[in-house]
């Protein structure tokens, strides 16, 4: 009788170990899939940022006078705001 209890306990332990092994494998697969998704998203984001930067550079080079005028206006506006804020204190 005690041998059957020991055998059943050993079977339960073996089954539990098998289930733990399957769970560990499933978690490892999920993590691996997640890492792959993150890598693809990062690569896609980097490619999109590079394309945006290239497009912006080309647009600035095509419209040079407008770029200079806009930059000057932004600088004057920022300077006026900073001066006005300094004067208020």
N, CA, C and O of each residue as an XYZ file, in Angstrom:
356
protein
N       0.817     -1.186      0.000
C       0.000      0.000      0.000
C       0.865      1.256      0.000
O       0.603      2.192     -0.754
N       1.902      1.277      0.849
C       2.723      2.479      0.915
C       3.488      2.681     -0.387
O       3.819      3.815     -0.733
N       3.775      1.611     -1.111
C       4.480      1.760     -2.381
C       3.557      2.421     -3.407
O       4.034      3.212     -4.221
N       2.274      2.131     -3.398
C       1.359      2.776     -4.323
C       1.239      4.257     -4.009
O       1.144      5.072     -4.927
N       1.240      4.614     -2.768
C       1.184      6.038     -2.402
C       2.453      6.736     -2.888
O       2.399      7.846     -3.418
N       3.589      6.076     -2.703
C       4.855      6.645     -3.159
C       4.846      6.753     -4.684
O       5.286      7.762     -5.235
N       4.351      5.725     -5.367
C       4.304      5.764     -6.832
C       3.376      6.866     -7.325
O       3.702      7.570     -8.281
N       2.218      7.023     -6.678
C       1.288      8.087     -7.078
C       1.882      9.457     -6.804
O       1.728     10.375     -7.609
N       2.546      9.597     -5.697
C       3.200     10.870     -5.387
C       4.279     11.178     -6.420
O       4.416     12.318     -6.866
N       5.040     10.157     -6.796
C       6.078     10.347     -7.810
C       5.455     10.721     -9.149
O       5.997     11.553     -9.876
N       4.304     10.101     -9.483
C       3.618     10.442    -10.728
C       3.115     11.887    -10.708
O       3.211     12.602    -11.705
N       2.578     12.306     -9.556
C       2.101     13.690     -9.424
C       3.259     14.677     -9.545
O       3.134     15.729    -10.172
N       4.364     14.325     -8.947
C       5.543     15.202     -9.029
C       6.045     15.277    -10.463
O       6.391     16.351    -10.957
N       6.081     14.122    -11.130
C       6.530     14.098    -12.524
C       5.579     14.898    -13.411
O       6.029     15.636    -14.289
N       4.272     14.761    -13.194
C       3.284     15.518    -13.969
C       3.416     17.021    -13.696
O       3.349     17.832    -14.620
N       3.600     17.379    -12.445
C       3.785     18.795    -12.099
C       5.046     19.363    -12.744
O       5.050     20.495    -13.228
N       6.100     18.578    -12.744
C       7.344     19.028    -13.371
C       7.145     19.192    -14.876
O       7.666     20.132    -15.476
N       6.397     18.285    -15.478
C       6.123     18.375    -16.914
C       5.298     19.626    -17.228
O       5.585     20.334    -18.193
N       4.278     19.896    -16.416
C       3.452     21.084    -16.614
C       4.283     22.359    -16.416
O       4.120     23.327    -17.160
N       5.163     22.360    -15.426
C       6.026     23.519    -15.197
C       6.962     23.728    -16.375
O       7.225     24.862    -16.776
N       7.461     22.635    -16.926
C       8.336     22.724    -18.095
C       7.586     23.298    -19.289
O       8.125     24.143    -20.004
N       6.350     22.853    -19.520
C       5.551     23.390    -20.626
C       5.242     24.868    -20.414
O       5.287     25.657    -21.357
N       4.927     25.241    -19.168
C       4.643     26.646    -18.875
C       5.879     27.509    -19.101
O       5.786     28.608    -19.647
N       7.023     27.010    -18.683
C       8.273     27.749    -18.883
C       8.569     27.919    -20.364
O       8.994     28.990    -20.797
N       8.347     26.866    -21.139
C       8.555     26.950    -22.590
C       7.600     27.953    -23.221
O       7.998     28.721    -24.097
N       6.347     27.952    -22.787
C       5.363     28.887    -23.338
C       5.738     30.325    -23.006
O       5.608     31.214    -23.849
N       6.197     30.554    -21.794
C       6.608     31.897    -21.395
C       7.834     32.337    -22.185
O       7.909     33.480    -22.637
N       8.789     31.436    -22.352
C       9.995     31.769    -23.122
C       9.632     32.089    -24.569
O      10.193     33.017    -25.151
N       8.702     31.336    -25.159
C       8.267     31.618    -26.529
C       7.571     32.974    -26.616
O       7.794     33.733    -27.560
N       6.732     33.273    -25.632
C       6.029     34.560    -25.634
C       7.010     35.717    -25.509
O       6.855     36.738    -26.178
N       8.015     35.565    -24.659
C       9.019     36.614    -24.502
C       9.811     36.783    -25.795
O      10.084     37.908    -26.215
N      10.176     35.683    -26.417
C      10.927     35.734    -27.677
C      10.109     36.417    -28.775
O      10.639     37.219    -29.544
N       8.821     36.094    -28.840
C       7.954     36.748    -29.818
C       7.843     38.243    -29.528
O       7.872     39.062    -30.448
N       7.717     38.592    -28.264
C       7.625     40.008    -27.882
C       8.880     40.777    -28.236
O       8.807     41.914    -28.704
N      10.027     40.167    -28.016
C      11.293     40.810    -28.361
C      11.373     41.030    -29.871
O      11.838     42.076    -30.323
N      10.924     40.054    -30.644
C      10.912     40.201    -32.097
C      10.019     41.344    -32.545
O      10.381     42.112    -33.437
N       8.852     41.455    -31.926
C       7.927     42.543    -32.264
C       8.546     43.898    -31.921
O       8.455     44.844    -32.703
N       9.169     43.983    -30.762
C       9.798     45.251    -30.349
C      10.940     45.617    -31.295
O      11.091     46.784    -31.658
N      11.737     44.640    -31.694
C      12.837     44.920    -32.626
C      12.319     45.424    -33.965
O      12.853     46.383    -34.523
N      11.266     44.770    -34.484
C      10.696     45.219    -35.757
C      10.113     46.624    -35.634
O      10.275     47.447    -36.535
N       9.437     46.897    -34.525
C       8.847     48.221    -34.323
C       9.933     49.290    -34.209
O       9.790     50.385    -34.753
N      11.017     48.971    -33.502
C      12.114     49.929    -33.372
C      12.768     50.190    -34.720
O      13.097     51.331    -35.041
N      12.955     49.146    -35.504
C      13.551     49.321    -36.830
C      12.633     50.156    -37.717
O      13.093     51.053    -38.424
N      11.344     49.862    -37.678
C      10.387     50.619    -38.472
C      10.348     52.090    -38.030
O      10.299     52.993    -38.865
N      10.370     52.318    -36.722
C      10.375     53.692    -36.204
C      11.635     54.435    -36.603
O      11.574     55.614    -36.955
N      12.775     53.762    -36.553
C      14.031     54.387    -36.967
C      14.035     54.721    -38.447
O      14.513     55.779    -38.856
N      13.495     53.806    -39.251
C      13.398     54.062    -40.692
C      12.475     55.248    -40.978
O      12.777     56.086    -41.827
N      11.354     55.312    -40.268
C      10.409     56.413    -40.467
C      11.027     57.741    -40.047
O      10.837     58.752    -40.723
N      11.767     57.748    -38.934
C      12.419     58.980    -38.480
C      13.476     59.431    -39.479
O      13.598     60.623    -39.761
N      14.235     58.491    -40.009
C      15.261     58.834    -41.000
C      14.621     59.394    -42.265
O      15.118     60.366    -42.832
N      13.524     58.790    -42.712
C      12.825     59.286    -43.894
C      12.261     60.684    -43.654
O      12.330     61.544    -44.532
N      11.700     60.912    -42.458
C      11.171     62.232    -42.106
C      12.281     63.283    -42.106
O      12.088     64.395    -42.598
N      13.435     62.930    -41.558
C      14.561     63.856    -41.521
C      15.055     64.178    -42.931
O      15.366     65.331    -43.232
N      15.127     63.173    -43.787
C      15.544     63.398    -45.174
C      14.549     64.295    -45.917
O      14.946     65.206    -46.642
N      13.257     64.028    -45.729
C      12.234     64.855    -46.374
C      12.297     66.295    -45.890
O      12.173     67.230    -46.682
N      12.493     66.471    -44.584
C      12.584     67.812    -44.021
C      13.809     68.545    -44.558
O      13.725     69.727    -44.892
N      14.928     67.866    -44.641
C      16.144     68.476    -45.173
C      15.941     68.914    -46.616
O      16.340     70.016    -46.992
N      15.331     68.072    -47.415
C      15.071     68.433    -48.812
C      14.125     69.618    -48.921
O      14.331     70.506    -49.749
N      13.080     69.636    -48.083
C      12.122     70.746    -48.116
C      12.794     72.046    -47.702
O      12.534     73.088    -48.303
N      13.651     72.008    -46.689
C      14.352     73.213    -46.255
C      15.294     73.725    -47.345
O      15.434     74.934    -47.531
N      15.927     72.819    -48.054
C      16.841     73.222    -49.122
C      16.079     73.797    -50.318
O      16.579     74.702    -50.987
N      14.893     73.290    -50.591
C      14.098     73.806    -51.717
C      13.518     75.182    -51.419
O      13.394     76.008    -52.323
N      13.163     75.437    -50.174
C      12.529     76.703    -49.778
C      13.449     77.452    -48.822
O      13.089     77.706    -47.672
N      14.619     77.799    -49.295
C      15.644     78.389    -48.434
C      15.230     79.752    -47.896
O      15.406     80.006    -46.704
N      14.689     80.635    -48.726
C      14.303     81.974    -48.287
C      13.206     81.904    -47.231
O      13.266     82.614    -46.227
N      12.213     81.060    -47.447
C      11.133     80.897    -46.468
C      11.676     80.341    -45.155
O      11.228     80.740    -44.081
N      12.628     79.433    -45.234
C      13.239     78.854    -44.032
C      13.960     79.924    -43.226
O      13.812     79.991    -42.006
N      14.737     80.758    -43.899
C      15.479     81.813    -43.205
C      14.510     82.819    -42.582
O      14.701     83.236    -41.440
N      13.475     83.210    -43.322
C      12.505     84.180    -42.802
C      11.748     83.618    -41.595
O      11.534     84.326    -40.611
N      11.350     82.366    -41.670
C      10.622     81.735    -40.563
C      11.507     81.605    -39.328
O      11.059     81.844    -38.207
N      12.758     81.227    -39.538
C      13.697     81.106    -38.417
C      13.926     82.466    -37.763
O      13.965     82.571    -36.537
N      14.075     83.500    -38.577
C      14.262     84.858    -38.041
C      13.040     85.289    -37.241
O      13.177     85.837    -36.147
N      11.841     85.043    -37.778
C      10.612     85.425    -37.077
C      10.466     84.660    -35.759
O      10.056     85.231    -34.749
N      10.800     83.379    -35.772
C      10.717     82.592    -34.536
C      11.711     83.114    -33.503
O      11.387     83.191    -32.318
N      12.908     83.470    -33.936
C      13.907     84.013    -33.006
C      13.488     85.333    -32.416
O      13.641     85.553    -31.215
N      12.953     86.231    -33.253
C      12.487     87.535    -32.760
C      11.340     87.342    -31.780
O      11.297     87.993    -30.736
N      10.408     86.447    -32.111
C       9.269     86.190    -31.225
C       9.735     85.615    -29.886
O       9.283     86.051    -28.827
N      10.638     84.639    -29.938
C      11.152     84.043    -28.693
C      11.892     85.089    -27.874
O      11.733     85.145    -26.655
N      12.698     85.918    -28.525
C      13.413     86.977    -27.808
C      12.468     87.976    -27.170
O      12.687     88.399    -26.034
N      11.413     88.361    -27.890
C      10.431     89.301    -27.347
C       9.718     88.697    -26.140
O       9.508     89.374    -25.134
N       9.345     87.416    -26.243
C       8.671     86.760    -25.108
C       9.592     86.673    -23.891
O       9.168     86.942    -22.768
N      10.822     86.305    -24.111
C      11.768     86.205    -22.983
C      11.990     87.579    -22.373
O      12.012     87.718    -21.151
N      12.157     88.601    -23.216
C      12.328     89.965    -22.706
C      11.118     90.442    -21.936
O      11.252     91.078    -20.891
N       9.929     90.135    -22.448
C       8.704     90.539    -21.756
C       8.582     89.826    -20.412
O       8.171     90.434    -19.423
N       8.940     88.525    -20.368
C       8.886     87.784    -19.104
C       9.909     88.299    -18.097
O       9.630     88.353    -16.900
N      11.091     88.678    -18.578
C      12.130     89.207    -17.678
C      11.691     90.566    -17.128
O      11.952     90.876    -15.966
N      11.035     91.369    -17.946
C      10.606     92.696    -17.539
C       9.509     92.618    -16.481
O       9.436     93.479    -15.604
N       8.664     91.605    -16.554
C       7.554     91.445    -15.599
C       8.049     91.157    -14.205
O       7.360     91.490    -13.240
N       9.193     90.562    -14.053
C       9.677     90.199    -12.717
C      10.350     91.348    -12.127
O      10.837     91.267    -10.999
